[in-house]
Amino acid sequence: MYARLLGMLPVEQSCYWLATRQGYNPEPSLTGNIDCDVAVIGAGFTGLWTAYFLKELQPDLDVAVVERYVTGYGASGRNAGMVSTCLDHTHSLAIEHFGREEAQRLAHIGLANIDELGKFADDCDWERTGQLQVALVPKHIDDLKSNFEVAREIGLPGYRLLGRDEVRAELDSPLYIAGLYVPGGAILNPIKLIDKLKRHLLEKGGRLFEKTRVVSLDGRSPNGQSHSDSHTIECENGTLRARKFVLATDAYTHHLVPQLLWRFIPLYDYILVSEPLSAEQMEKLRWQNRQGIVDGRTFFNYYRLTSDNRVLWGTSEAVYYPPNKVDETCDHSTKHYQTLEDSWKRHFPALADLSFPYRWGGPIASTTRLTPFFGTAYGGNVIYGLGYTGHGIGTTRLAGKILAHLATARDDELLKLKMVTDKPFPYPPEPLRSLSVKAVTKSLQQVDAGGSPNLLLKLLDVMGIGFSS
Ligand SMILES: Cc1cc2nc3c(=O)[nH]c(=O)nc-3n(C[C@H](O)[C@H](O)[C@H](O)COP(=O)(O)OP(=O)(O)OC[C@H]3O[C@@H](n4cnc5c(N)ncnc54)[C@H](O)[C@@H]3O)c2cc1C
């Protein structure tokens, strides 16, 4: 509705993945009072992977998933579909956040996770292309060299530094001055993965209620009695009683648990998808190995080809809409669409007239350490995991495994990770939140424009605090 007022299509029609989704049939919404063993709130990757692992761990467990809109309506159906093996934004940051030993462990867990994900997603337009990091200015070359060295130190093979001509042979942009090939990563169609996870849940006997908004986690049982071994929550047209609840609502989480805003900030990222490229246009780009690509700026462009050879062109210059707004009024940004089109033309002048009929935004939950966090609320009855900071396709699979173990009180090596046991440094509340986001964004933009980090950035760096999508 709001999108139409702006002259834009609603996200279901403007997001390439959602708009081209095949044969989607929503499950009925929840009415009345329902009982189950474990209930999952949110049917994005986190919620559906949690349900997947719950059924793996205990096939007879009665699992119900509730989703406010349709499965994949949140970030999981709107992302770039670029799958990274790295669980932090880079291995260097993982060392900074968790120490060298843990970073090494995370690196190997991340690789094995993508191998497993690839086996499941092999029919979701999965392409194990690896990733290219590209340098646009000399400072980025130093960063690429450092990434290469860190990979060698923690025992990750196959990284390759590329000179100007080598990187331009992979994709021909006049802005590239060097590159780093990062093996292991992949591209996929995220909504095909969502739909496969949904089918899997239903085949295994799980229940899914779509178009079902959870209104309050404070719900009372229908007869007014409380139960020590269960908890009841309130949905729009009924209640849901379970022994455990898993909250898998990522950037929407504060709508149900406002206290968690201390640990994350909701931001919006924006993406364009082009018309399909002709053979002649493909020839001009020379993108024959089809890698997903990111550049070395803090607010970087990320891009890839779709299976029908469209260019997906995104920006990590994320927006914070105060006070912590996450709703359909944030789904479009004409300013970002213009910046994206301009940057495309600068990167690829040979294809400057390419048109981008799909354009949309999506919500991201960002943390100061750029990785997710986990915990419990309501006396341990509600377990949560969120905060993937724009980097969640691989990590949500691990989070699902972690949450399924926590919900069934089973032990696993993953539960010992610092990412699980420790919480990220908090964000300030409003109005300080808006002011600090503005100050940090401006400082980072100056660095991307070639300036040196100012005092504020140096201070945040010492404290290990990041701001990114
Ligand atoms: C534009 C964009 C580009 C991205 N690109 C990449 C990328 O290339 N690679 C990568 O690894 N990651 C990327 N990400 C991040 C990745 O998509 C997310 O980290 C991941 O999808 C988070 O999954 P989730 O299931 O936790 O959250 P979501 O997918 O947001 O799911 C949360 C669900 O909870 C539901 N919900 C919320 N409130 C309620 C309620 N009250 N009752 C019931 N249901 C509710 C929502 O409707 C939603 O479906 C990107 C994200 C965006 C937005």
The ligand as an SDF file (V2000), in Angstrom:
LIG
                    3D

 53 58  0  0  0  0  0  0  0  0999 V2000
   19.1770   -6.6910    0.9790 C   0  0  0  0  0  0  0  0  0  0  0  0
   19.8660   -7.8010    1.7140 C   0  0  0  0  0  0  0  0  0  0  0  0
   20.9440   -8.4550    1.1250 C   0  0  0  0  0  0  0  0  0  0  0  0
   21.5660   -9.5130    1.8020 C   0  0  0  0  0  0  0  0  0  0  0  0
   22.5400  -10.2290    1.1530 N   0  0  0  0  0  0  0  0  0  0  0  0
   23.0970  -11.3040    1.7530 C   0  0  0  0  0  0  0  0  0  0  0  0
   24.0210  -12.1150    1.0680 C   0  0  0  0  0  0  0  0  0  0  0  0
   24.2860  -11.9440   -0.1190 O   0  0  0  0  0  0  0  0  0  0  0  0
   24.6250  -13.1180    1.7480 N   0  0  0  0  0  0  0  0  0  0  0  0
   24.3200  -13.3960    3.0380 C   0  0  0  0  0  0  0  0  0  0  0  0
   24.8980  -14.3210    3.6150 O   0  0  0  0  0  0  0  0  0  0  0  0
   23.3810  -12.6790    3.7120 N   0  0  0  0  0  0  0  0  0  0  0  0
   22.7600  -11.6550    3.0920 C   0  0  0  0  0  0  0  0  0  0  0  0
   21.7990  -10.9290    3.7480 N   0  0  0  0  0  0  0  0  0  0  0  0
   21.4610  -11.2840    5.1380 C   0  0  0  0  0  0  0  0  0  0  0  0
   20.5440  -12.5130    5.2320 C   0  0  0  0  0  0  0  0  0  0  0  0
   19.5180  -12.4170    4.2800 O   0  0  0  0  0  0  0  0  0  0  0  0
   19.9590  -12.5840    6.6520 C   0  0  0  0  0  0  0  0  0  0  0  0
   21.0140  -12.6060    7.5820 O   0  0  0  0  0  0  0  0  0  0  0  0
   19.1090  -13.8170    6.8840 C   0  0  0  0  0  0  0  0  0  0  0  0
   18.1830  -13.9890    5.8540 O   0  0  0  0  0  0  0  0  0  0  0  0
   18.3810  -13.7130    8.2300 C   0  0  0  0  0  0  0  0  0  0  0  0
   17.4540  -14.7670    8.2940 O   0  0  0  0  0  0  0  0  0  0  0  0
   16.4020  -14.8370    9.4660 P   0  0  0  0  0  0  0  0  0  0  0  0
   15.5670  -16.0320    9.2270 O   0  0  0  0  0  0  0  0  0  0  0  0
   17.0990  -14.7650   10.7800 O   0  0  0  0  0  0  0  0  0  0  0  0
   15.5580  -13.5040    9.3520 O   0  0  0  0  0  0  0  0  0  0  0  0
   14.3690  -13.1320    8.3220 P   0  0  0  0  0  0  0  0  0  0  0  0
   14.5720  -13.7610    6.9990 O   0  0  0  0  0  0  0  0  0  0  0  0
   14.2030  -11.6620    8.3580 O   0  0  0  0  0  0  0  0  0  0  0  0
   13.1100  -13.8450    8.9470 O   0  0  0  0  0  0  0  0  0  0  0  0
   12.4150  -13.3510   10.0580 C   0  0  0  0  0  0  0  0  0  0  0  0
   10.9570  -13.7250    9.8480 C   0  0  0  0  0  0  0  0  0  0  0  0
   10.2270  -13.4610   11.0410 O   0  0  0  0  0  0  0  0  0  0  0  0
    8.9310  -13.0430   10.6510 C   0  0  0  0  0  0  0  0  0  0  0  0
    8.3130  -12.3200   11.7640 N   0  0  0  0  0  0  0  0  0  0  0  0
    8.7030  -11.1250   12.2760 C   0  0  0  0  0  0  0  0  0  0  0  0
    7.8930  -10.7570   13.2940 N   0  0  0  0  0  0  0  0  0  0  0  0
    6.9780  -11.7380   13.4410 C   0  0  0  0  0  0  0  0  0  0  0  0
    5.8530  -11.9340   14.3110 C   0  0  0  0  0  0  0  0  0  0  0  0
    5.5130  -11.0160   15.2430 N   0  0  0  0  0  0  0  0  0  0  0  0
    5.1080  -13.0610   14.1840 N   0  0  0  0  0  0  0  0  0  0  0  0
    5.4320  -14.0060   13.2510 C   0  0  0  0  0  0  0  0  0  0  0  0
    6.4820  -13.8640   12.3890 N   0  0  0  0  0  0  0  0  0  0  0  0
    7.2420  -12.7520   12.4770 C   0  0  0  0  0  0  0  0  0  0  0  0
    9.2050  -12.1420    9.4500 C   0  0  0  0  0  0  0  0  0  0  0  0
    8.0480  -11.9310    8.6650 O   0  0  0  0  0  0  0  0  0  0  0  0
   10.3110  -12.9000    8.7310 C   0  0  0  0  0  0  0  0  0  0  0  0
    9.8090  -13.7710    7.7300 O   0  0  0  0  0  0  0  0  0  0  0  0
   21.1390   -9.8750    3.1050 C   0  0  0  0  0  0  0  0  0  0  0  0
   20.0640   -9.2180    3.6900 C   0  0  0  0  0  0  0  0  0  0  0  0
   19.4090   -8.2030    2.9970 C   0  0  0  0  0  0  0  0  0  0  0  0
   18.2210   -7.5350    3.6270 C   0  0  0  0  0  0  0  0  0  0  0  0
  1  2  1  0
  2  3  1  0
  2 52  2  0
  3  4  2  0
  4  5  1  0
  4 50  1  0
  5  6  2  0
  6  7  1  0
  6 13  1  0
  7  8  2  0
  7  9  1  0
  9 10  1  0
 10 11  2  0
 10 12  1  0
 12 13  2  0
 13 14  1  0
 14 15  1  0
 14 50  1  0
 15 16  1  0
 16 17  1  0
 16 18  1  0
 18 19  1  0
 18 20  1  0
 20 21  1  0
 20 22  1  0
 22 23  1  0
 23 24  1  0
 24 25  2  0
 24 26  1  0
 24 27  1  0
 27 28  1  0
 28 29  2  0
 28 30  1  0
 28 31  1  0
 31 32  1  0
 32 33  1  0
 33 34  1  0
 33 48  1  0
 34 35  1  0
 35 36  1  0
 35 46  1  0
 36 37  1  0
 36 45  1  0
 37 38  2  0
 38 39  1  0
 39 40  1  0
 39 45  2  0
 40 41  1  0
 40 42  2  0
 42 43  1  0
 43 44  2  0
 44 45  1  0
 46 47  1  0
 46 48  1  0
 48 49  1  0
 50 51  2  0
 51 52  1  0
 52 53  1  0
M  END
$$$$
